[in-house]
Amino acid sequence: MDLQRVAENLSFSRLTNLVQVGQRFFVTEQSGRVMSFPISSKPAEAEVFLDIRSQVSTAGNEEGLLGLAFDSDFAPNGHFYVYYSAANPRRSVISRFTVGGIGTGGFEEATAGPESELIVLEIPEPFSNHNGGQIAFGPDGMLYISLGDGGAGGDPQGNGQDLSTLLGAILRIDVSDVGSEGGYAIPPDNPFAGRGENARGEVWAYGLRNPWSFSFDRETGDLW
């Protein structure tokens, strides 16, 4: 199979993710920008969809704007979610942003401002590496979030085997009422929901070193 370059007029700095919505691609740059361009053989340029470089930390090589996921009802509500690293204190942030109005121009004219941010979850990070960073909505409508074990070498804090922390795990949360009735909800069918203080109910899978990417099988719905 031959490889053929597309969108040869475009270039990005440290691209970390790519998501398709309708007839557009959205890409995240590690520095803190989300760029958008149409699905065509030769798009002329990419537009800035969101710019949060002022609040994203890239002090560590594995920090930055790492994840992007669009609400299944993005067309009517304009909501999308990002995962980024922040500093002072060092932490991973999952936030919801909202476009100012999709309007008659559709996705081509949609942009979002930093002021639309609603923080959903913040997780303290002990080190600057092993941040995971993938977020995606599953076929069940839940938001899945991958978190590394906190970094350094050999998981010195034992986070990967500690159910009382969110680190070293893939989380599964319900964000359907975020902003209307408060924060996220924990799905009652999560494996550790209702186990008490020694197990975080958000955890869906644990014992992971640095799950930086995952996807869902289109036929079975399985997470890979």
Disulfide bonds with the S-S distance in Angstrom:
none
